[in-house]
């Protein structure tokens, strides 16, 4: 998959009213990811469960791709469904919606992309 593109299309909905449409160049194939190390905008850090979110409140595994990042060289793009990602803090139970995440490799807990 080297050199392929990942299109991120998140439709507008209550949790993400702006939606999102972006394109990234993948360096390799994606892998399923269930947990990441992350800090929310509210300052809640630690391990988070991450899932792909779809219309009708359906969930599936999120996918992590190594992608080109002009400022960091390589970053990890985590993508979900047409409603983006749902993240749940293992420490507090807080749930957050994000259209996608662009993180360092150290953020992956259960798989290495």
ZIGI-V403079 format. One record per residue. N is the residue number from 1. RES is the residue in one letter. PHI is phi in whole degrees, 0 to 359 (NA if undefined). Layout:
n->[N:N]
res->[RES:RES]
phi->[PHI:PHI]
//
This chain:
n->[1:2:3:4:5:6:7:8:9:10:11:12:13:14:15:16:17:18:19:20:21:22:23:24:25:26:27:28:29:30:31:32:33:34:35:36:37:38:39:40:41:42:43:44:45:46:47:48:49:50:51:52:53:54:55:56:57:58:59:60:61:62:63:64:65:66:67:68:69:70:71:72:73:74:75:76:77:78:79:80:81:82:83:84:85:86:87:88:89:90:91:92:93:94:95:96:97:98:99:100:101:102:103:104:105:106:107:108:109:110:111:112:113]
res->[X:X:X:X:X:X:X:X:X:X:X:X:X:X:X:X:X:X:X:X:X:X:X:X:X:X:X:X:X:X:X:X:X:X:X:X:X:X:X:X:X:X:X:X:X:X:X:X:X:X:X:X:X:X:X:X:X:X:X:X:X:X:X:X:X:X:X:X:X:X:X:X:X:X:X:X:X:X:X:X:X:X:X:X:X:X:X:X:X:X:X:X:X:X:X:X:X:X:X:X:X:X:X:X:X:X:X:X:X:X:X:X:X]
phi->[NA:310:87:285:250:248:263:255:234:244:283:293:202:305:285:225:294:268:61:188:212:219:228:232:266:280:267:198:292:275:230:294:223:244:224:222:261:203:234:287:299:276:87:275:250:116:273:235:282:234:222:283:249:230:305:78:66:289:230:206:297:281:234:248:237:286:228:292:223:301:269:241:85:232:232:253:266:249:236:231:259:292:250:79:242:239:244:233:292:292:278:245:82:302:246:229:257:223:291:191:229:238:230:279:301:292:285:283:260:249:215:246:269]
//
